[in-house]
Amino acid sequence: MGPVPLLVAGIYTRMTALRDYKPFFLSKLTEAHLFSEVGRVIASELEPVELIRKVIAILVRSIPFDDASVYIVKTDLTELVPIFFLDPALGRSACRAVYFDNGAPGEIAANGEPLYLTDCSHEEDTFLHHPDEPLRPGSYMGMPLKNDSRILGVMGFSNRRPGAFTVEQFDLLRALSYTISAGLEKAELFRKAVESARSDELTGLLNYRVLLEMLDQEFGRQVRTGRDFSFIMIDIDDFKRVNDRYGHLEGSRALAQLGALLRDTFRTGSTDTCFRYGGEEFSILLTETVFDTALMVAERLRKVIEDYPFTLKAAHPDAVLTVSLGVSTMRKGDSKTIFGLINEADLALYRSKTLGKNRVTGFSPDLTMPGSATDAHRHQP
């Protein structure tokens, strides 16, 4: 064979080899594009549910799944909270958490390892996405979403056809899971940063800035609806004496425990909101609450606090911890401002102090505060 035929044969062999590698190159190009798109979502999205929704919309182009679910692990590492279901029926009905070791999501969370099922018809005693889903055959891939120290969540994908997922797709999903985990972790850190800017670190209650925001919203709602709302100011009686006699650590414990008590008292089925106003002062916004009802709420709260077994009392049997409260109400047709409402509750609180403390006083126009009755910003932190 002469040089020319040998050259042609060599070129043909190389072209055949390139044709054989073409699917491989296309696959790698698709993977690179997939990572790029997912990375773009991770970089730009800070809300976990929206982040997952966008990532699922990208993955469905490369992985043939019919259904998908994503759970977030609670901080106590006992339950999984669903944040995404592709199936609308589950999205409407499945709101309860799933415990570790329950179903495919719980098994993945408990073990921290992926799950690959080519035929789910043999898994009759478990579920793929949620306990409420109907039993069905098919295939399933599930991945833990985790960082170096803990499980963050679980994502699962299923297809009604057995053997629908390839090993390559499983490996691709496993590689992507680390990027998705990083996105969820970033979103969680952002949420915590936002919360810390809006809440008081010691008590966990919302802070003064959020109080003003919510009062502004409530004023706007009152203009539209004409419904009364009320505001309560709370001050711990003789708190300086607590710090001086028992130490600032005991004082801080008392503040933290009072914050938790307020949260628990107004938590279930309540639209009322508690705040740490500043120092030893707290406040409560009572939506759609008339004056007389607000007085009853304040009196009930005063009694709860008086009877509460603070650790200060356990450590020091002679210790007393009570509060004084002032109540004001925004009624239909009132022209007062936000700071006017706060000042009214403050004046009523001052009257509770002068009458002997550990009591509730509602605002009335005859109340005055010597030297600062018109200073609406007296207690602004």
N, C-alpha and C positions, 0 to 999 in steps of 0.2 A: 504494500500500500504506500503510495507516494505521500509527500508532505502535505499536499492540499487536502486529500481525504482525511488524513489524520487530524488536521486542524479543524475541519468541519465536524468530525466525530467528537473532538474535545469540546467544541462550542456547544454541540447538542447535549453532551453529557452535563455540562455546567448549567445549561438552560433547564434541563430536566430536574436537576438538583434544586435549582431556584424555584421551580414550580412546586416541588415537594415541600419546600420551606414556606411557600406563600401563605398557607393557612396559619402557620406558626407566627409569621410576622404580623398578619392581620389580627390575630388574637392578642399579641403583645401590644399592638397599637390601640386596640379597643380597651385593654386594661389600663393603659397609660391615660387614655382619654377619660375613662371612668374615674380613676384616682384624681385627675385634674378637676373634674366637675364636682366630685364629693368634697375635695379640698376647698373649692371655692365657696361651697355652702357652709362648711365648717368655719371658714374665715369670716363670713359675713353675717351669720345667723346666731343670735344670742338667746332665742326662746326655744327651749327643748322640744316642744311638740311640733313647732313649725320646722325646726331643723330636721327632725325625723321624717316629717311629711315630705320634705323636699328630697331627702336622701332616698327614701323609698321610691319616689317618682323617677329618680335616676337609675336605681338598681333594676327596676322592672324592664328596662330596655335590654339588659344583658342576661338576666336570670329569669327563667320561665316560671314564676310563681303565680298562683291564683289567689293566695291569701297571705297576709303578713301580720305580725303583732310585735309590739315593743313594750317592754316593762322596765320600770325604774325600781331599783332596790331601795327600800326605806333605810334610813340611817341606822336603825337598830338591827339590821341584817336578818330580819325574820320574815318579811313579806315583800312581795312584788306588786307594785302599783301600775296598772295599765295606763299608758299614755297614747297608744295608737293601735287601732284595728283597721285593717283594710276592708274587712267585711262590714258593711253598714249595719247589719242586724246586730252584730256584736258591739259595734260602736254605740248603739242606742241603749243596749241592755246591760252590758258588762262593765260595771263600775266598781265592783268589789275587788279587793286585793286577793292575791294568790300566795299561799304559804310556800316556803322552801320545801323541796322534795315533792310538791304536788304538780303532777302533769309534766309535760316536757319543759316549760319555762322554769318550774320549781327545781327540777332535776339539774338543769344547766346551772342555775344560780347556786345550788348547794355544792355541786362538784367543781364549778368553775371551768368546765370543759365543754367543747362543742358536741352537738348531737347530730348524727347523720343516719336517717332512716330511709331505706330504699322502698320499703313496703310497710305502710302503717296499719295494714289490716291485722297484723299480729299484735298490735298494741291496744287491745280492747279495754284494758284496765287503766288507761291514761287518757289525756287530752293533749292536743297540739297547741292550741292558742288560749282556750278558756273553757272552764267546766260546762258552760252553757251551750257550747257548740255541738252540733250533731256528730255522731260517730261516722267517719267516712274513710275509705281506703285512699291510698296515694303515697306520696313521699314527702319528706320533711328535712329541713336543715335548720339548726338552731345554733346561735353563737352567743357566748358571754361577752358583755361589754365591760371591760375592766382596765384598771390601771395597775401600777406595780404593787399596790397595797390592798386593793379591795375590789369586789364586784360592784359595778355601777348599774348594770341592767342586763337585759336579755332581749335579743331579737330573733324571731323565728319566721320561716318561710315554708309554705307548703304548696303542693300541686296535687290535683285530684288523680293524676296518673302515676302509678308506681314506677320507680326508676327514672323519674323526670329530670333529676339533677345529676350532673356529671361530677367526677372528682375534681376536675379543674374549676368548676363553678364553686364547689365547696371550699377549695383552697383560696379562690379569689375573695369569697365572702369573709373567710377567716382573716386574710390580709387587710381587707377594708375595715374589719371590726375595730382594729386598733385606732384607725383614723377617726371613726365615728365615736369611739370612746373618748378620744381627746376632745372632740367637739362637745359632747355632753358634759364633760368635766369643766370645760371652759364656760359653758352656759350656767352650770351650777355655781361656779366661782363668781360669775357676774351677778347672779341672783342674790348670793350672800352679800356681795358688796353693796348692792342696791338696798337690801334689807337693813344692813348695818347703818347706812346713811339715813334710814327712815325710822329706826328703832333705837331705844335706849339699851345700852349694852348690859347694864346691871339688872334691870327688871324685865327686859324683853318686850316692854310696851312700846307703842308708837310714840314718837317724840313730838316736841312743840311745833316743829315745822309742819309735820303731817297734820297736827291738830288744826292749824290755820288753813291748810288746804281743804280739809274735810268740812270745817265750818263754812268756808266759802262755797263749797258745793251744796251744803245744807241750806244756806241762805238762798241760793238760786232755786233749789227745789221748793222751798217754802213760798217763794214768789209765784211759782207755777201752780202749786197745789193748794196753798192757803192753809196748810196743816201746821199746827204748833210743833215746835221741838224744844228740848230743854238741855241745859248744861249744868253740870255739877262740878264744883271745885272742892278738893279734899286736901286737908293739911294734917300731918301727924302732930298730935299734941305733945309739946315739950320735947321735941326731938333733939334739941341741943343738949338737954339734960341726959338723954339716952347716950349720946356720944361721949359726953363728959364723964358720966358715971361708969359706963360699961365698956367704953372704947369704940373707936370708929369701925372696927371689924363687926361688932355686934350691930351697930347702926346700919352698916351695909347689908348685913343678913336680913335685918328687919325690912329694909326697902325692897330687897329681892323677893322676900316671902310675901310682902304686900302686893307686889306686882303680879306674882303667880296667883294669889288669891283673887285679885280683880279679874284676871283672865278667866279663871275657873268659874267665878260667879256669873259672868256675863257671856259665857261661851255658847251654851246649847240653845239653838233656836233664837238667838238674840241678834238684832241689828245694831245694838248699842256698842260703842267703841270706847276703850279705855286708853289713856295716855299718861305718860310721866311728864308733868308740866315743867318740873325743874326742882332740884333739891329734894325736900320732903313733901312736895306738892304733887298731886295727881288730879286728873280730870276725867269726866265721862261725858260723852255726847250721846244723848237719848233722842233718837229720831222718832218723829211722829208721836211725841209724848207731851201731854198737857201738864200744867203746873202741879196740880194736885197729885197726879200719878208720879211725877218726878220726885215730889216730897216723900211719897211712900217708898219709892225705890231707894232714895238716899237714907231714909231711916232704917230700912231693912239692911242696907249695906253697913251702916254704922254699927248695928247690933252684931252682924257677922264678924266684923273686924274686932269688936270688943271681946267677943267670945273665942276668937281664933287662938289656938295654942302655938303662938310664935316660939321659936327656940329661945328667944330672949327670956320669956317667962319660965321656960323649963330650967334654964341655967341659973336664973335669978328670980326666985319665987316672989320677991317683993316688987318686981318690975311691973309696970302698967303700960299698956300700949293702946291708945285710943286715937280717934280722929275727930276733927270738926269739919262740917260740910256746909257749903252754901249752894243754893239752887236758884237758877234764873231761867226764864222761858221767853222764847221768841214767838209772839202771837201774831195772828193775821192783822195787818195794818200797822204794826210797829215800825218805827223809823230808825231804830238803833242800828249801830254798826256791829261788826264782829267784836271789836274791842269794847264796845258798849255792853254787849252781852257778857263778855268775860268779866268786865268791871262790876256788873251787877252781882254775879256769883261771888266775886271777890269781896264785895261789901257785905253780902250775906254771911260769908265765911268769917269775916272779921267780927260780925255780931255774935256768931256762935262762940268765938273765942272770948269775947267780953262777958258773955253770959255764963261762963264757967267751963267751956270746952266740952268735948264728947257729946255734941248735939248737932241738930240740923236746923238751919234757918233758911227760909225762902225770902227772896228779894221783895222788898216793898219800897215805894218811892221815898219814904221818910228815912231810910237808912243812909247814914253818912260815915265817912272815915276821916277822922281828924287829920287835917293837913294835906290830904291827897284824895279827896272825894271825887275830884274831876279828872284825876290822872289815870286814864284808861290803860296806860302801859306800866303800871306800878310793878307788876310781877313778870314782865316780859323777860325771859331768860337771856 
